[in-house]
Amino acid sequence: MRRIRIASLAVLLLGVCGAWRAAGAATQPPPQEKEKEKEATDVYRAIVRAAEVRSPSDTLGNGVYTAAKEAFYAGKFDEAIAHAGEFTKAYLRNLNMNDALELVLLMRGFRDFQDEPLRGYAKVLALREGGRPDSASAVAARTLERWPGASIRYHLHYQMAELARDRGDHAAAVTHAMAVADSSSKSRLAPAALKLAGDETIALGEGRDRALKLYQELLERFPDSPLAPGVRSQVIEMRKGMQL
């Protein structure tokens, strides 16, 4: 929207400059008019330059965020939380703010068993980002097997659900997603897990009725979820299709 406004203003000023130049072809403008034309031209050029440059606030602090993420992936959580804390306080408009806040939440709320399960989860994220999904699945499975009661277990299940979905193992995706979506889990990932389970139920060929129940559960349990509007529209379309 900001770039649209800038472009619109630039076009308007260009038109003004053009009009002054056209008028000048017929009559010689007074000195003050020449000064206005020069000023408008200078402003127009400045606006064009501004439109071509991304706002510095979008990326200011990227180095601090990268340091926090790399420390987290390496299992150096005290170092990571220091960098992430600095980032979230100083760079409020940076595009990585939500990811940095997520790191802080993980390191403050999921540290048990001498941090080993959280280290396993961090390694899963690093492997996925590095394009090694099979290795990520193996690490997640080992971590869950060794620490089945870890507080990070639902995050691990969700990672395994996404990885299974990505490789086309719809049954495994539903199983892991439902472990997260279970009401007893009280996981903040439950809305996304219900959505994933519904999508994978359809992909699995188990029928739209089962998927509709999962979507409806999401809407009833989490009506304020950011996912709710899209799921609500999806449910309406599915019901329309089933009535034809």
C-alpha positions as CSV (number, residue, x, y, z in Angstrom):
1,M,0.0,0.0,0.0
2,R,2.9,2.4,0.8
3,R,4.5,1.8,-2.6
4,I,1.1,2.3,-4.3
5,R,0.8,5.7,-2.6
6,I,4.3,6.6,-3.5
7,A,3.8,5.6,-7.1
8,S,0.6,7.6,-7.3
9,L,2.2,10.7,-5.9
10,A,5.1,10.3,-8.3
11,V,2.7,10.1,-11.3
12,L,0.9,13.2,-10.1
13,L,4.0,15.2,-9.8
14,L,5.2,14.0,-13.2
15,G,2.0,15.3,-14.7
16,V,2.5,18.6,-13.0
17,C,6.1,18.8,-14.4
18,G,4.9,17.9,-17.8
19,A,2.2,20.6,-17.7
20,W,4.7,23.2,-16.8
21,R,7.0,22.2,-19.6
22,A,4.1,22.3,-22.1
23,A,3.1,25.7,-20.9
24,G,6.7,26.8,-21.4
25,A,6.6,25.9,-25.1
26,A,4.1,28.7,-25.7
27,T,5.2,31.4,-23.3
28,Q,8.3,32.0,-21.2
29,P,7.4,31.4,-17.5
30,P,8.6,33.8,-14.9
31,P,11.6,32.9,-12.8
32,Q,9.5,31.7,-9.8
33,E,7.7,29.2,-12.1
34,K,11.0,27.8,-13.3
35,E,12.0,27.4,-9.6
36,K,8.8,25.5,-8.9
37,E,9.3,23.2,-11.8
38,K,12.8,22.4,-10.7
39,E,11.6,21.8,-7.1
40,A,8.8,19.5,-8.3
41,T,11.2,17.6,-10.5
42,D,13.6,17.1,-7.6
43,V,10.8,15.8,-5.4
44,Y,9.6,13.4,-8.1
45,R,13.1,12.0,-8.4
46,A,13.4,11.6,-4.6
47,I,10.1,9.8,-4.5
48,V,11.2,7.4,-7.3
49,R,14.4,6.6,-5.4
50,A,12.4,6.0,-2.2
51,A,10.0,3.6,-4.0
52,E,13.0,1.5,-5.2
53,V,14.5,1.1,-1.7
54,R,12.9,-1.2,0.9
55,S,12.2,0.3,4.2
56,P,15.3,-0.1,6.5
57,S,13.0,-1.0,9.4
58,D,12.0,-4.2,7.7
59,T,15.5,-5.7,7.9
60,L,17.2,-3.7,10.6
61,G,18.5,-6.2,13.2
62,N,18.6,-9.2,10.9
63,G,22.1,-10.0,12.1
64,V,20.9,-10.2,15.7
65,Y,18.0,-12.4,14.7
66,T,20.3,-14.7,12.7
67,A,22.6,-15.0,15.7
68,A,19.6,-16.0,17.9
69,K,18.4,-18.6,15.4
70,E,21.8,-20.1,14.8
71,A,22.5,-20.4,18.6
72,F,19.1,-22.0,19.0
73,Y,19.7,-24.6,16.3
74,A,23.1,-25.3,17.9
75,G,21.4,-26.0,21.3
76,K,23.0,-22.9,22.9
77,F,19.8,-21.7,24.5
78,D,21.2,-19.2,27.0
79,E,23.0,-17.4,24.2
80,A,20.0,-17.7,21.9
81,I,17.6,-16.2,24.4
82,A,19.9,-13.3,25.0
83,H,20.1,-12.5,21.3
84,A,16.4,-13.1,20.8
85,G,15.5,-10.9,23.8
86,E,17.7,-8.1,22.4
87,F,16.0,-8.4,19.0
88,T,12.4,-8.4,20.2
89,K,13.1,-5.2,22.3
90,A,15.0,-3.2,19.8
91,Y,13.7,-4.2,16.3
92,L,9.9,-4.1,16.6
93,R,9.2,-3.6,12.9
94,N,11.5,-6.3,11.6
95,L,9.8,-8.9,9.5
96,N,11.3,-11.7,11.6
97,M,9.6,-10.5,14.8
98,N,7.1,-13.3,15.0
99,D,9.8,-15.9,14.5
100,A,11.9,-14.4,17.2
101,L,9.1,-14.3,19.6
102,E,8.5,-18.0,18.9
103,L,12.1,-18.7,19.8
104,V,11.6,-16.9,23.1
105,L,8.5,-18.8,23.9
106,L,10.2,-22.2,23.2
107,M,13.2,-21.4,25.3
108,R,11.2,-20.1,28.2
109,G,8.4,-22.7,28.3
110,F,9.9,-26.0,27.0
111,R,13.1,-26.6,28.9
112,D,13.1,-30.0,30.7
113,F,15.2,-33.1,30.9
114,Q,18.4,-31.0,30.8
115,D,17.2,-29.3,27.6
116,E,17.7,-32.5,25.5
117,P,14.2,-32.7,24.0
118,L,14.4,-29.0,23.1
119,R,17.8,-29.6,21.5
120,G,16.2,-32.5,19.5
121,Y,13.4,-30.1,18.3
122,A,15.9,-27.4,17.4
123,K,17.9,-30.0,15.3
124,V,14.6,-31.0,13.6
125,L,14.0,-27.4,12.5
126,A,17.6,-27.0,11.4
127,L,17.5,-30.1,9.3
128,R,14.2,-29.1,7.7
129,E,15.5,-25.7,6.9
130,G,18.6,-27.3,5.4
131,G,16.5,-29.5,3.1
132,R,16.9,-32.8,4.9
133,P,13.4,-33.9,5.7
134,D,14.2,-37.6,6.2
135,S,16.9,-36.8,8.7
136,A,14.5,-34.4,10.5
137,S,11.8,-37.1,10.7
138,A,14.3,-39.6,12.2
139,V,15.5,-37.1,14.8
140,A,11.9,-36.2,15.8
141,A,11.0,-39.9,16.1
142,R,14.1,-40.6,18.3
143,T,13.4,-37.6,20.5
144,L,9.8,-38.6,21.1
145,E,10.8,-42.2,21.8
146,R,13.4,-41.2,24.3
147,W,11.5,-38.5,26.1
148,P,7.8,-39.2,25.5
149,G,6.7,-36.9,28.3
150,A,8.7,-33.9,27.3
151,S,6.9,-30.6,27.2
152,I,8.0,-30.1,23.6
153,R,6.4,-33.4,22.5
154,Y,3.4,-31.8,20.8
155,H,5.7,-29.6,18.7
156,L,7.6,-32.7,17.7
157,H,4.4,-34.4,16.7
158,Y,3.3,-31.5,14.6
159,Q,6.7,-31.4,12.8
160,M,6.3,-35.1,12.1
161,A,2.8,-34.5,10.8
162,E,4.0,-31.9,8.4
163,L,6.9,-34.0,7.3
164,A,4.6,-37.0,6.7
165,R,2.3,-34.8,4.7
166,D,5.1,-33.5,2.6
167,R,6.2,-37.0,1.6
168,G,2.7,-38.2,0.9
169,D,2.2,-40.4,4.0
170,H,-1.3,-39.2,4.8
171,A,-2.1,-41.8,7.4
172,A,1.0,-40.9,9.5
173,A,0.2,-37.2,9.0
174,V,-3.3,-37.7,10.5
175,T,-1.9,-39.8,13.4
176,H,0.6,-37.2,14.5
177,A,-1.7,-34.3,13.9
178,M,-4.4,-35.9,16.1
179,A,-1.9,-36.3,18.9
180,V,-1.6,-32.5,18.9
181,A,-5.2,-31.8,18.3
182,D,-6.4,-33.9,21.2
183,S,-8.2,-31.6,23.7
184,S,-6.1,-33.0,26.6
185,S,-2.9,-31.7,24.9
186,K,-3.9,-28.0,25.5
187,S,-1.3,-27.2,22.8
188,R,-1.5,-23.9,21.0
189,L,-0.7,-25.8,17.9
190,A,-4.1,-27.6,18.1
191,P,-6.0,-25.4,15.6
192,A,-3.3,-25.9,13.0
193,A,-3.2,-29.6,13.8
194,L,-7.0,-30.0,13.3
195,K,-6.8,-28.2,10.0
196,L,-3.9,-30.4,8.9
197,A,-5.7,-33.6,10.0
198,G,-8.8,-32.6,8.1
199,D,-6.8,-31.8,4.9
200,E,-5.0,-35.1,5.2
201,T,-8.1,-37.1,5.9
202,I,-9.5,-35.9,2.5
203,A,-6.2,-36.8,0.9
204,L,-6.3,-40.2,2.5
205,G,-9.6,-40.9,0.9
206,E,-11.5,-41.4,4.2
207,G,-14.4,-39.2,3.1
208,R,-15.4,-35.6,3.5
209,D,-17.7,-36.3,6.5
210,R,-14.7,-37.1,8.8
211,A,-12.9,-34.0,7.5
212,L,-16.0,-31.8,8.1
213,K,-16.1,-33.0,11.7
214,L,-12.5,-32.0,12.2
215,Y,-13.0,-28.6,10.6
216,Q,-16.2,-28.1,12.7
217,E,-14.2,-29.0,15.9
218,L,-11.7,-26.4,15.0
219,L,-14.4,-23.8,14.6
220,E,-16.1,-24.7,17.9
221,R,-13.0,-25.0,20.0
222,F,-11.0,-22.1,18.5
223,P,-13.5,-19.6,17.0
224,D,-11.0,-16.8,17.3
225,S,-8.1,-18.6,15.6
226,P,-6.6,-16.9,12.5
227,L,-7.4,-20.2,10.7
228,A,-11.2,-20.0,11.5
229,P,-12.3,-17.7,8.6
230,G,-10.7,-19.8,5.9
231,V,-11.9,-23.0,7.5
232,R,-15.4,-21.6,7.8
233,S,-15.5,-20.8,4.1
234,Q,-14.1,-24.2,3.3
235,V,-16.8,-25.9,5.3
236,I,-19.5,-23.9,3.5
237,E,-18.2,-24.9,0.1
238,M,-17.9,-28.5,1.1
239,R,-21.5,-28.6,2.3
240,K,-22.7,-27.0,-0.8
241,G,-20.9,-29.6,-2.9
242,M,-22.3,-32.5,-0.8
243,Q,-25.8,-31.2,-1.4
244,L,-25.5,-31.3,-5.2
